Amino acid sequence: MAKARPKKSEILVINNVAPVGLKRFPSERYALVKEAKDPCAIVVRSQDLHQYEFGPSLQAVGRAGAGVNNIPVAALSRRGVPVFNAPGANANAVKELVLAGMLIAARNLAPALDFVRQLKDEDLEARVEDGKKQFAGLELPGHTLGVIGLGKIGSLVADAAIRLGMNVQGYDPHITVEAAWSLPSQVKRAASIDELIRTSHFVSLHVPLGDKTRHLVNGRNVELFRPGAVLLNFSREGIVAEDAVLKGLKNHHLRWYVTDFPSGELLGHPGVIALPHLGASTREAEDNCAIMVVDQVRDYLEHGNLQNAVNFPDASIPREAPYRLAIANANVPDMLGRISHALGRRKINIHNMLNKSKGEMAYTLVDADSPVPAEVVKELSALNGVLSVRYLPANV
């Protein structure tokens, strides 16, 4: 009698995720679907999932991009479901758009384009020569760029600006060791956001949106911009208080506000250059994001390894034994002891174990030398503080 084929795991794909990434899900193991009531994983770009009803089989959510504002991370954390993103995969695309934004603002290209579009053939040359004086701009070398947020994108922007002959200063109180090592040595450290704003001709924002960064540019510090400054926001909409920016434009503290996040309040304002969220809209960035997040989701589904989950620590170990348990749990005392005790009572030898924590969340990988019975998985799932348990034998 022929052996029945194992049921494929459903991956719900929302939005247009790059095919070059999706094809990394093997077709013999996974079914990519556009609709599913209870998928094992979701891969999404921009769709808002805060009102989405997640099924009980959901094991992972992958965001093919950097930000996760469209995903209810806290609710998924309570279920032990990691949310993966692709930090840095679109960094070069955003960097190039920031440079374009600086050049558009510095050379007054937006109004210059509008001027040319309304010209007629009659006396064209004379009108061009007469009109171009009003669009005289400035060159970037010698001017100062202030970068708030020195992660992957901020560092690339700083490096590119230095290569263009600009003076660069940065502010990031939470800079990682890795980011600090990659930062060009010519970047001057600003003591505060206020100091950076006061002393920069251009200010570019590269921080995630959170409680501490919402309205980072506001009614108080917008008055600190030097007259004629340019503010660039290719990070997140809520980082800038739009009413404050409009006030800054009116009072000439700002010459231009260049943003990737248009809104009704900003539309039509002569001092606003608004783009339709193009930061990651290159073929290369979309491909890179899709490849990165699919690889991470697949590694988690098949081996329990965590890389770039925003709500869990990075945790991965090579398989040294065929039977693996992947346990998401609250970061509470004696969790490892209780897990080890439950396995020891069933004479299951632990070949290798890894436990990592991140804030209130923790994650444990256990490789065992013998099969783990279903009743043991059930017992582990019932432990106080355990959010989810997955049994991942190597042949499955």
HELIX and SHEET records of a PDB file:
HELIX    1   1 PRO A   19  LEU A   22  1                                   4    
HELIX    2   2 VAL A   73  ARG A   78  1                                   6    
HELIX    3   3 ALA A   91  ALA A  106  1                                  16    
HELIX    4   4 LEU A  109  ARG A  117  1                                   9    
HELIX    5   5 LEU A  124  GLY A  131  1                                   8    
HELIX    6   6 LYS A  132  PHE A  135  5                                   4    
HELIX    7   7 LYS A  152  ARG A  163  1                                  12    
HELIX    8   8 VAL A  177  SER A  182  1                                   6    
HELIX    9   9 ILE A  193  ARG A  198  1                                   6    
HELIX   10  10 ASN A  221  LEU A  224  5                                   4    
HELIX   11  11 GLU A  237  ILE A  239  5                                   3    
HELIX   12  12 GLU A  242  LYS A  250  1                                   9    
HELIX   13  13 ARG A  283  HIS A  303  1                                  21    
HELIX   14  14 MET A  335  ARG A  345  1                                  11    
HELIX   15  15 ALA A  374  SER A  381  1                                   8    
SHEET    1   A 5 TYR A  30  VAL A  33  0                                        
SHEET    2   A 5 SER A   9  ILE A  14  1                                        
SHEET    3   A 5 ALA A  41  VAL A  44  1                                        
SHEET    4   A 5 ALA A  60  ARG A  63  1                                        
SHEET    5   A 5 VAL A  83  PHE A  84  1                                        
SHEET    1   B 7 LYS A 188  ARG A 189  0                                        
SHEET    2   B 7 ASN A 167  TYR A 171  1                                        
SHEET    3   B 7 THR A 144  ILE A 148  1                                        
SHEET    4   B 7 PHE A 202  LEU A 205  1                                        
SHEET    5   B 7 ALA A 229  ASN A 233  1                                        
SHEET    6   B 7 LEU A 254  THR A 259  1                                        
SHEET    7   B 7 VAL A 272  ALA A 274  1                                        
SHEET    1   C 4 ILE A 350  LYS A 358  0                                        
SHEET    2   C 4 MET A 361  ALA A 368 -1                                        
SHEET    3   C 4 TYR A 323  ALA A 330 -1                                        
SHEET    4   C 4 VAL A 386  TYR A 391 -1                                        
END                                                                             
